Structure formats: structure tokens, C-alpha cells
Amino acid sequence: MNLNLLDIGWSNFFKEHFEVFAKHGFLPALVACERKHVYTVYIENGELDAEVSGKFRFDARAPSDFPAIGDWVAISVREEENRAIIHGILPRKTCFSRKVAWTRTAEQVLAANIDIVFLVSGMDREFNVRRIERYLTLCYDSDYEPIIVLNKSDLLTDVKEKIREVESIAFEVPIHPMSALRNTNVEMLRTYLTVGKTAAFFGSSGVGKSTIINRLLGEERQIVKSTSASTGKGKHVTVQRELVPIPTGGLLIDTPGIRELQLWGDEDDVKASFTDIEALAQHCRFRDCRHESEPGCAVKKAVREDVLDVKRYNNYLKLKKELRFVATRRKERQYRSKQETRNRITEKRKGLFK
């Protein structure tokens, strides 16, 4: 594979942070794929399999400390083994993260250093405005550009109605209806893909992410299957995140369908994705109103008067509650981590004076 680092996102931002690694003779590489802590990395004019060093693994305290798809890393090459060792991660410009599944409160980085996020939703039985709100809330925790893609327009006669529903909750976010199956309006997405830019596709299983990527690549690279005729739900085909160079420039990241999208961020992310509710909140009697049972709540009044959709209101409260819980647990983890660090330092000092 003939690769130019500038074409795949290498910039002055990463070059400046790489200087400390360059002094040790390390090389820059881009993480393209990960399989159980075995990575595929892109280097100048090629690719290698790689793994993190023992010191790297020892120093890592959380899942987010390990390389993610799209990370720029510092490597040393073992030419006799045709593989590389990862010694460090360069600071991330952006990252798309969620809380890990189940009860643990930890960050899982799904993709790093992305410039554009295509939020893909099918316009079939999987269409869900509340899910789109959740994705947008995650997007506002970083500096990339969200683009909403409404796929499977060939299955509907009321496409404009679906677009209006999304417009009512996605203010100033571009919305593109299309049919990947019939290759309709796919070229519109290509206008966002330029040399040095990285775009990631996120959405539930079966919404057509891999089909869209195949159309953009001009080849059947990603495996696709039809949705279930009985349930209308997508079949999980993509099993790992993968970064793929586009022949015309730029990079695409395909991801497995996300069934459980737990939020990672803080309450300000909700404010950014629910600006209409935040505008109403300026007229509440109390500045710290939670819009639940307080008197003089302008948000509750808007719900009663059908100015604000009750489903959007309920989702707003739900997302705020989730992020409030995550923020509390994160503070608790940070406190415990600091205590553990102090304890290790104390034990080390005691050992010096024995």
C-alpha cells in the first residue's frame, strides 16, 4: 500500500507533539484496526501489525489509555519480525466516546481524530428520532462536524415528513436523505471527504453504513446483509472498527452497529443538542430549575401548551440524568485514582528509608 502521511491526516498539530518521540528514534503511525490489542498501523508507504510495549501496558489505567482507531502513535519497527511496538499515543484532537457497557463507569473511545461524523439512520422501522438526539448529544462533546444521513429513502413515500421530524431536533445540522441500495444521492456525501480528512460512520446495525462505504469506495469491500424481513432489524455484519483510505483522498471509519449507546460527557452536551429547551429555560422562575416539579417552570409550561413535544422533553430529562450520574461517578473515580497514586508514592518513600 502506497501511503502519504499528509494524505491520511498528519498535520503540524501531530508533528509538534511527536518531537519528544522523534528524539528517541520512533516513527509516526496511524492506527487503522484493532483486534484484541493487536493493531494494524499505517506508516509511510505501508502497514504493519503492532502491539503496545510492556511499559505502555503497565502505565495504562483505563480502556481509553489504549490506542483507538484513528490515533497517531509512536512506534519502533522490528524489521526482522515485520511488526512494530507502540510506545505512546499523541494527543487526540477529537474523539467519539461512550461509556463502557454495563455498570462500569469508564470511557470507551470508539474513534479518534475524526473530522466528520456521519450519523446514519434508516428510514424504515428502525427510524428513531430519540436515538438521533442521543447521537447528537455525544457529538457535541467534541469539535467534529455531525452530518445526519437518512438512508433507505427508496422504502418510503413520505421522505419529506421524516426529514421534517429530524429537522425539528437537529438545528443547523446538515441532513441528507439517500438510498445506498439504489446509489441515490451518495455522491453528496463525497463533497465532505477531502484529502487529510477522516470521517466516521455511526448508527445501529442494518442502517446501511457498510453499503454506503462500498459506494464511496467504488468496490464491495465491506460485507453487507439485508435486514430481517420479520423484525425489520439489521443483521450485525461489521464486527470491528476499521479505517479505510479513500482512493480520492481522506479516510473512512466503518463501525459495528451500536445497540447500546451509553453517554459519556457532561450536562453541557445536552444543552448544546437541546438549544430550544435551553432557550425556554431562560424564562423559568428559578435559575437552577431542573424542569421537573418546580413552580414557574417555563419548560413544563411549554409542554402543557403543546409548544414543546413531550417525547423530546422526556428524552431531555433522561439524557441529563444519565450525564449527571456519569459525571458523579467520574469524579469518584478520579478521587480514588489520586488516592491510589498518593499511596504508591508513600509506599515507595517508605521503602527508601528502610
Secondary structure, DSSP 8 states (H G I E B T S, - for coil): ----GGGGT--HHHHHHHHHHHTTT-EEEEEEEEETTEEEEEETTEEEEEEE-HHHHHH--SGGGS--TT-EEEEEEETTTTEEEEEEE---S-EEEEE-STT---EEEEEES-SEEEEEEESSTT--HHHHHHHHHHHTTSSSEEEEEEE-GGG-S-HHHHHHHHHTTSTT--EEE-BTTTTBSTHHHHTT--TT-EEEEE--TTSSHHHHHHHHHTS--S------TTT--------S-EEEE-TTSSEEEE----S-----S-HHHHHHH-HHHHHHHTTSSSTT--SSS-TT-HHHHHHHTTSS-HHHHHHHHHHHHHHHHHHHHHHHHHHHHHHHHHHHHHHHHHHHT-
